[in-house]
Amino acid sequence: MTMNRQVRLASRPVGIPQAENFAMAEAPIPAIGDNQFLVRNRFLSVDPAMRGWLADTGNYKIAAEGSAAGNIDTGTVMRSLAAGEVLESRNPEIKTGDLLTGWFGWQEYAVARPADLVQKITAIDLPMSLSLGILGLNGVTAYIALTRLGGLAPGKTVLVSTASGSVGSAAGQIAKLHGCRTVGIVGGPIKAALCMDEFAYDAAVDYKAGNLDAKLREVLPTGVDTYFDNTAGEISDTARMNMAIGGRIIVCGTAAVSSWNPTPLGPRIERIALTRRLTISGFIVFDHVKDWNPAVERLTQWVRDGKLRYREEFLTGIDAAPDSIAGLYRGDNLGKRLIQLY
Ligand SMILES: NC(=O)c1ccc[n+]([C@@H]2O[C@H](COP(=O)([O-])OP(=O)(O)OC[C@H]3O[C@@H](n4cnc5c(N)ncnc54)[C@H](OP(=O)(O)O)[C@@H]3O)[C@@H](O)[C@H]2O)c1
């Protein structure tokens, strides 16, 4: 058996994880034990949430066994979702040749336990990489958050931040499929064009071009019924001023805040929340693992029917991994960021 190349956490980052916080390593692949299976990773996922798994401040705790929770230690393989093929199995539910996604880490091979499994890939007519994006974490997040908390209905206005990204582009399209008017907030004209040309938004606003407040007012004449918040920070301070009465805010991500230590200060929103009768909900997809497979089925059907579009961006080889999270926070990515190993 060959050696296993891995990316390990070398030092705990302060703020956004940089390439120098990781180290490449090589280790022999251990023999699999009872109930375990050996996966050869083909695609490694790169997700903004990885920052939280590395931070020195506490992260969210998750009830579901096997899901990401808490922080990882220095010297260990970087936690990540990955998609790969089973080479060997001592688990009756998992067969050699099965295609899986799971918590297999930033490495070429993973000796996995049942708790590491996220999903078996059944839509083999579609690219396997989709199981980490539109048909995996990102699409499932957008779908469950919006259908449970979004109050979607024809004519409602839904505002999405990181609108052209993996979660955001899915959220905008899912809201549109429910008859909503959709407005996206993005960084830069290329991403604004992507929103309009590929993801069917009714309007897109570039926060980097300035005057976000005036521009949002212009495209949101009746206010926002649902704000799908992926950024927090100043973008959301501005977005929240445009909430309609009875509006809902889904707090899904905090991409615009580079560090929560110390906690950044911003405007107080209690008065807006009170007078406009807002509902603000935090959402963590890993609280909804039971809903994961039905969500994937729904999303798969939309993709097959051509109703749900996606964009992927592939980095090549495991050596691309250490800088890949920093790139997300520079806004370098156009679509779901993945590392392709073979
Ligand atoms: N709660 C959950 O269960 C859950 C699950 C998955 C993902 N999420 C969250 O969903 C959000 C999007 O994730 P994704 O995987 O789809 O990534 P993505 O949107 O494909 O990529 C991240 C994007 O974040 C934006 N960004 C980075 N730094 C920023 C900054 N300083 N200010 C404003 N925007 C910034 C960039 O877009 P622009 O260039 O447009 O600024 C960048 O392309 C993240 O906040 C992530 O944590 C939450």
The ligand as an SDF file (V2000), in Angstrom:
LIG
                    3D

 48 52  0  0  0  0  0  0  0  0999 V2000
  -24.7150   27.5000    8.8800 N   0  0  0  0  0  0  0  0  0  0  0  0
  -24.3980   26.4470    8.1540 C   0  0  0  0  0  0  0  0  0  0  0  0
  -24.8040   25.3160    8.4260 O   0  0  0  0  0  0  0  0  0  0  0  0
  -23.5360   26.6710    6.9500 C   0  0  0  0  0  0  0  0  0  0  0  0
  -23.1990   25.6120    6.0850 C   0  0  0  0  0  0  0  0  0  0  0  0
  -22.4120   25.9030    4.9670 C   0  0  0  0  0  0  0  0  0  0  0  0
  -21.9620   27.2090    4.7290 C   0  0  0  0  0  0  0  0  0  0  0  0
  -22.3220   28.1770    5.6160 N   0  0  0  0  0  0  0  0  0  0  0  0
  -21.8960   29.5850    5.4050 C   0  0  0  0  0  0  0  0  0  0  0  0
  -22.3590   30.0380    4.1550 O   0  0  0  0  0  0  0  0  0  0  0  0
  -21.4920   31.0810    3.6990 C   0  0  0  0  0  0  0  0  0  0  0  0
  -21.0980   30.8080    2.2660 C   0  0  0  0  0  0  0  0  0  0  0  0
  -20.3590   29.5860    2.2350 O   0  0  0  0  0  0  0  0  0  0  0  0
  -19.9340   28.9110    0.8600 P   0  0  0  0  0  0  0  0  0  0  0  0
  -19.3540   27.6030    1.1720 O   0  0  0  0  0  0  0  0  0  0  0  0
  -21.0650   29.0010   -0.0810 O   0  0  0  0  0  0  0  0  0  0  0  0
  -18.7490   29.8420    0.3480 O   0  0  0  0  0  0  0  0  0  0  0  0
  -18.7200   30.7780   -0.9270 P   0  0  0  0  0  0  0  0  0  0  0  0
  -19.8060   31.7880   -0.8240 O   0  0  0  0  0  0  0  0  0  0  0  0
  -18.6710   29.9480   -2.1490 O   0  0  0  0  0  0  0  0  0  0  0  0
  -17.3050   31.4670   -0.7190 O   0  0  0  0  0  0  0  0  0  0  0  0
  -17.1050   32.3670    0.3370 C   0  0  0  0  0  0  0  0  0  0  0  0
  -17.4420   33.7870   -0.1120 C   0  0  0  0  0  0  0  0  0  0  0  0
  -17.5190   34.6130    1.0420 O   0  0  0  0  0  0  0  0  0  0  0  0
  -17.3860   35.9360    0.6260 C   0  0  0  0  0  0  0  0  0  0  0  0
  -16.5040   36.6670    1.5150 N   0  0  0  0  0  0  0  0  0  0  0  0
  -15.2780   36.3100    1.9140 C   0  0  0  0  0  0  0  0  0  0  0  0
  -14.7450   37.2680    2.6910 N   0  0  0  0  0  0  0  0  0  0  0  0
  -15.6760   38.2530    2.7650 C   0  0  0  0  0  0  0  0  0  0  0  0
  -15.7250   39.5050    3.4090 C   0  0  0  0  0  0  0  0  0  0  0  0
  -14.7080   39.9780    4.1520 N   0  0  0  0  0  0  0  0  0  0  0  0
  -16.8540   40.2440    3.2850 N   0  0  0  0  0  0  0  0  0  0  0  0
  -17.8960   39.7980    2.5610 C   0  0  0  0  0  0  0  0  0  0  0  0
  -17.8930   38.6150    1.9220 N   0  0  0  0  0  0  0  0  0  0  0  0
  -16.8010   37.8520    2.0350 C   0  0  0  0  0  0  0  0  0  0  0  0
  -16.7510   35.9100   -0.7860 C   0  0  0  0  0  0  0  0  0  0  0  0
  -17.7780   36.2790   -1.7200 O   0  0  0  0  0  0  0  0  0  0  0  0
  -17.8150   37.7730   -2.3080 P   0  0  0  0  0  0  0  0  0  0  0  0
  -16.6200   37.8580   -3.2020 O   0  0  0  0  0  0  0  0  0  0  0  0
  -19.1090   37.8560   -2.9820 O   0  0  0  0  0  0  0  0  0  0  0  0
  -17.6730   38.6990   -1.1430 O   0  0  0  0  0  0  0  0  0  0  0  0
  -16.3790   34.4540   -0.9560 C   0  0  0  0  0  0  0  0  0  0  0  0
  -16.3830   34.0620   -2.2930 O   0  0  0  0  0  0  0  0  0  0  0  0
  -20.3190   31.1180    4.6760 C   0  0  0  0  0  0  0  0  0  0  0  0
  -20.5240   32.1600    5.6040 O   0  0  0  0  0  0  0  0  0  0  0  0
  -20.3920   29.7810    5.3600 C   0  0  0  0  0  0  0  0  0  0  0  0
  -19.8200   29.7800    6.6380 O   0  0  0  0  0  0  0  0  0  0  0  0
  -23.0840   27.9300    6.7020 C   0  0  0  0  0  0  0  0  0  0  0  0
  1  2  1  0
  2  3  2  0
  2  4  1  0
  4  5  1  0
  4 48  2  0
  5  6  2  0
  6  7  1  0
  7  8  2  0
  8  9  1  0
  8 48  1  0
  9 10  1  0
  9 46  1  0
 10 11  1  0
 11 12  1  0
 11 44  1  0
 12 13  1  0
 13 14  1  0
 14 15  2  0
 14 16  1  0
 14 17  1  0
 17 18  1  0
 18 19  2  0
 18 20  1  0
 18 21  1  0
 21 22  1  0
 22 23  1  0
 23 24  1  0
 23 42  1  0
 24 25  1  0
 25 26  1  0
 25 36  1  0
 26 27  1  0
 26 35  1  0
 27 28  2  0
 28 29  1  0
 29 30  1  0
 29 35  2  0
 30 31  1  0
 30 32  2  0
 32 33  1  0
 33 34  2  0
 34 35  1  0
 36 37  1  0
 36 42  1  0
 37 38  1  0
 38 39  2  0
 38 40  1  0
 38 41  1  0
 42 43  1  0
 44 45  1  0
 44 46  1  0
 46 47  1  0
M  CHG  2   8   1  16  -1
M  END
$$$$
